[in-house]
Amino acid sequence: MPVFTVHAPRADDDEPQRAAPEQFRFVRDGFYVWAFVFGPFWLLYRRLWLATLGYLVVIAASAVALTALHAGSGTRFVVALLFASLLGLEAGSLWRWTLARRGWQSVGVAVGEDREIAERRFFDRWVAGRPQPISFTLPVDRGAPPPARTIPLPASSIHGDIFGSFPNPGGSR
């Protein structure tokens, strides 16, 4: 089941409650297929300018390094595939980092089968005033512990009753 982190723009008084529900951003945790397939275009679409610049610098540096090493086309393809996979895996983290850098604050986590269900669950809790602090009540004083029972032992010796049924070591059977 997908997990979403919820981000809201920071108000002047640092209270996300003043933000309109339309302003909240739900960022899914997981692999982003469109970031894998259309790397820099996905970054530009999400307005992740520094991440786009960093991605292009890394791609250009790797192209220069692979040219200097006289790498073949197969090696170049594998390196490009690795960078695309890394971007697909870390796209959500880059998006969260950009939101935090822009002053947005993380206000919660939502879980749902899809984004719409996660939004509904989050806002149901948000409107109800949750998350509330966990309340703790002291345990009820139930008085003294129960009395211990004393079991009377039989008059015969314990050694004879319990250990008499076992053979003695080195003795006859």
N, C-alpha and C positions, 0 to 999 in steps of 0.2 A: 504494500500500500504506500503510495507516495507521501513524502513528508515535505512540508513547505515551511520556510521561515517567513515571518510576517514583518514587514518594515513600514514605518510611518515617518513622514517628515517631522522634524523636530520643530516645535513651536517656540515662541519667545520664552515661555515659562517652563520649557522642557516637559510639557504634558502632551502625550500623543492623543489624548482624548479629544482634543480640539480639532484634530484632523478629520476631514470628511472621509467617509468610507471609500469613496472613489479614489482617494489619494494613496491608500494602502497598496503595497506591492507584495505579492506572494511569489517567492522564489523557490522553485522546486529543487530538492536535493537529489542529485543523480546525474545520469548521462544525458547530454543534450545532443540529439541526432543532428539538428540543423546547424549547430555550432561545429560539429564534426564535418559535415558536408560543405557548408558555406562559411568557413571560419571567419575571415575578416568582414564579410558582409553581415554575418550575424552580430558581430561585435559593434559594427557601425549602426545597425538597426536598433540595438539596445542602448546606443549612445555611450558606449564604453570607450571613450577616446584614448585614455592612457593605455588600456589593455590592447586596443587596436595598434597603437604605436609600438608597444612592446612586442606584440606578436609579429609585426612586420620587420622590426629590427632583428628579432631572433631568426626569422625565416631568411632574411638577407644575409645575416652572418653565417648561417649554416650553408647557404648556397655558395658563399665565398670560400668557406672552409672546404666544402666538398669539391669545388673547382680546383683549389690549391692541392688537394690530395689526389686529383685525377680520378675521382670516383665515377663509377659507371652509372647508367641510368637506373638499374635495379636498386643500387644503394641509395640513390637520390629519392626514388619512389618510397623505399622503406622509411627513410628519415622523414619525408613529408607525411607519410601515414602515421608515424609516431607522434609528430607534432600535432596533427589533426586529432588523433586519439586523445592526446593530453588536453587539448582545448575542449574537446567534447566532455571529458571527465571533470575539468575544472571550470567550466563556464559558469555554473551556479556560484562558485566561490568568487570568481572575478566580478560577477554582478553584485554580490553582497558587499564585496570590498569597495566597489564604486559607490554604492548607496551609502555606506558608512563614511566614505571620504567626502561625500556631498552633505553630510550632516544628518542623514536619516538614522533612526534608531530602531533596533530590533525590539519588537514588542511581543513576540510570542512565536509559537510553533503550532501548526495545524496539520492534521492528518486526515486524508480522505481518499476515496477511490479516484477522484479527479479534482481539479482545481475548484470547481463550483461547490462541491460537497465540502471541501476543506474550508472554503470561504464561509459557507453557511455555518459550519461548526464553530469556526473562530468567532464570527460576529455574534452568534448565540451566546457564547461565553462572555464576549466583550460587553454586550448589552446588559447581561445579568450581573455585571460587576466583577466577574472573575478575571484573572486568578486572584482568589482571596488567600490571605495567609492561613496556613494550617493551624487550626485551633488545638490547644492542648489543655486537657482537664486533668487535674490531679486525681490520682486513684482514691477510691473511697476507703476510709479507715474501717477495717472490718474487725478490729479488736485484736486480742492476743491470738497466737497460733493455737491450733487444736492440741489438746493434751496428748502426750505420747502414751501408748498402751504398753503395759508390761505383761508379758506372757509368762505364766508360771512354768517352770521346767519340771519334767517328771523326776521322781525320787532317784531313779537309776542314773548311773553316770552317763554322760554324753559320749565318752570314749567307747564304752561298751555298746551303746545303741547304734551309733552312727558308724563307727569304724569297725565294729565287730563283724559286719557283713562282708568286709573286704579281706582278702588274704593278706597276711603279714609278709613283708618282704623277707625272703630267705627262709620262711617257715613252710610247714607242710600244708598241702591243700586239703 
